[in-house]
Amino acid sequence: MLTRKQHQLLTFINERLNATGVAPSFDEMKEALGLKSKSGIHRLITGLEERGFIRRLAHRARALEVLRLPGDTGVGSEQSQGAAFSPKVIEGGRDSSPIVAPSEMTKAPAPGEAAGGSEIEVPLLGKIAAGTPIEALRDPTRHIGVPP
């Protein structure tokens, strides 16, 4: 989908390329669309290029190529040749057997409860505030219990 200005610019570029074989300059495009600055033309051309309507050739002045117009589906595409679209779908079968057998399932430990009944005490080394990095001061008086 193109904006009105993008459509006007694409039409102007295409007509100029067909008439003279040379793309118009940014000043000519600016005057044709009634814009006040060339930066607006640059944004429109970038948008047309991102949407695949034109191609810019690097390191060449006025090097624009119209790839397609808004009503076109592209040169040489299957749809423009009349072939109907038919997606290729892979049929997937899923068996009803569970991935894990119920006999292999175990109950997860409750929060604060270790799987083996014991916890490992890990020393709390300190707190660091968000922001500028500072050295963490050790506080070996506090410990946190974590499951093994």
Secondary structure, 3 states (H helix, E strand, C coil): CCCHHHHHHHHHHHHHHHHHCCCCCHHHHHHHHCCCCHHHHHHHHHHHHHCCCEEECCCCCCCEEECCCCCCCCCCCCCCCCCCCCCCCCCCCCCCCCCCCHHHCCCCCCCCCCCCCCCEEEECCCCCCCCCCCCCCCCCCCEEEECC
